[in-house]
């Protein structure tokens, strides 16, 4: 959800979705959605493009991993 909100403009959403491997038609259709941030974050397209593995490769840790290390 934070990434989607950070990509404020439709043009930015479109370009970033294409960079993440989505084809042009689906990227344009999805970038123009009027749905809210949380609803988009739970969508299958965003779930396929911004995966947990991709987030982990960028240096982010999941809350479950962080909690498991503390306890």
ZICOR-V394777 format. One record per residue. RES is the residue in one letter. SS is DSSP state (2 for helix, 1 for strand, 0 for the rest). PSI is psi in radians with two decimals (* if undefined). OMEGA is omega in degrees with one decimal (999 if undefined). Layout:
[[RES/SS/PSI/OMEGA] [RES/SS/PSI/OMEGA]]
This chain:
[[X/0/-0.66/-177.9] [X/2/-0.71/177.0] [X/2/-0.78/-179.4] [X/2/-0.70/179.2] [X/2/-0.58/180.0] [X/2/-0.58/177.8] [X/0/1.28/-168.5] [X/0/-0.77/-173.3] [X/0/2.67/179.4] [X/2/-0.70/-179.7] [X/2/-0.73/179.2] [X/2/-0.76/177.9] [X/2/-0.77/-179.4] [X/2/-0.85/-178.8] [X/2/-0.74/-178.6] [X/2/-0.64/176.7] [X/2/-0.65/176.4] [X/2/-0.72/177.8] [X/2/-0.53/-179.6] [X/0/0.03/172.2] [X/0/0.16/178.8] [X/0/2.48/-179.6] [X/0/2.87/-171.8] [X/2/-0.77/-177.4] [X/2/-0.82/179.4] [X/2/-0.65/179.1] [X/2/-0.75/179.8] [X/2/-0.74/179.1] [X/2/-0.75/-176.7] [X/2/-0.59/179.5] [X/2/-0.48/-177.9] [X/0/0.15/-178.7] [X/0/2.60/178.9] [X/0/0.16/-179.5] [X/0/2.79/-178.5] [X/0/2.92/-175.9] [X/2/-0.80/-177.9] [X/2/-0.62/179.5] [X/2/-0.69/177.4] [X/2/-0.66/-179.2] [X/2/-0.48/-179.7] [X/0/0.08/-176.3] [X/0/2.70/179.8] [X/2/-0.57/-178.4] [X/2/-0.81/179.3] [X/2/-0.56/176.5] [X/2/-0.53/177.6] [X/2/-0.49/-176.6] [X/2/-0.75/178.6] [X/0/1.51/-176.8] [X/0/2.89/176.8] [X/2/-0.63/178.7] [X/2/-0.71/179.1] [X/2/-0.69/178.2] [X/2/-0.67/178.9] [X/2/-0.67/177.3] [X/2/-0.47/178.9] [X/0/-0.01/174.0] [X/0/0.07/179.9] [X/0/2.53/177.8] [X/0/2.58/177.9] [X/0/2.73/178.2] [X/2/-0.58/178.5] [X/2/-0.75/177.8] [X/2/-0.72/179.3] [X/2/-0.77/179.8] [X/2/-0.69/179.7] [X/2/-0.60/179.2] [X/2/-0.60/-178.2] [X/2/-0.70/-177.1] [X/0/*/999]]
